[in-house]
Amino acid sequence: MPMLEIEYLNVRFSDTPVLKDVGLAVPRNASFGLVGESGSGKSTVLRTVCGLVDDWDGTISVADRKLGAKRDLAFYRTTQMVFQDPYGSLHPRHTIHRILSEPVKVHRLGDTEARVAAALAQVGLDATFRFRYPHQLSGGQRQRVAIARALILEPQLVLLDEPTSALDVSIQAEILNLLQDLQQRLGLTYVVVSHDLAIVAHMCETVAIMNRGRVVETVATGALGDTASLSPYSRQLLVASKGYDRAAVDRFVDFE
């Protein structure tokens, strides 16, 4: 069974359809990418899986367990999310120690001091960071703390919503390498949302391409170079990902 399986997922915000019959299956211990233009519904998929969207219908299963409208503590031991903005996802008035110790206390895991120290070491930060505040850290260090917070509960599935887009290019590479190393060492399953096809191709074995709330197609990332086999929308997205080209842009069409 896949680690994450979604079938006929529909989401509406007020009267506006946001996701339309989305389906995907993510194998265990794999990295699966979701790409598409801004507003295509990528992040909404992740937010729905992790329980931040209430109004949805369809089927979502994680680790062979079908999910309902509410998520319990056991779900969050299995599934965690790393958000795009490390500036906004960490409480500005809490020390790093408090940020990391809170999930340990909520889940009553015990041995908080050792777990916090181990989580920081896991992401390449030493014990001197424990009593700093987020504003005293660089963007890359903040994102390492966000990753440590997600991993401190020892989840199986980690949802990564544009995990490097708020970082400098040089720091992006460090975080991507860290994420890949952690996946190999801990046997994690990743779902990676990104607008950057290069990042997804680097991290993921398979990618689902989304447009206007629908999955256009799901392909192996190795097949992205064979543009003849892709749908017209996917080919256009690949062209756009290579940078601005006035002649190419003039040929773009609006896909419904």
MODA-V282158 format. One record per helix or strand of 3 or more residues. SS is the DSSP state (a for helix, b for strand). FROM is the first residue (numbers start at 1). TO is the last residue. If there is no record, write none. Layout:
ss->SS from->FROM to->TO
ss->SS from->FROM to->TO
This chain:
ss->b from->4 to->13
ss->b from->16 to->26
ss->b from->31 to->36
ss->a from->42 to->49
ss->b from->56 to->62
ss->a from->73 to->78
ss->b from->79 to->82
ss->a from->86 to->89
ss->a from->96 to->106
ss->a from->112 to->122
ss->a from->127 to->129
ss->a from->134 to->136
ss->a from->139 to->151
ss->b from->157 to->161
ss->a from->169 to->186
ss->b from->189 to->193
ss->a from->197 to->203
ss->b from->206 to->211
ss->b from->214 to->220
ss->a from->221 to->225
ss->a from->227 to->229
ss->a from->232 to->241
ss->a from->246 to->251
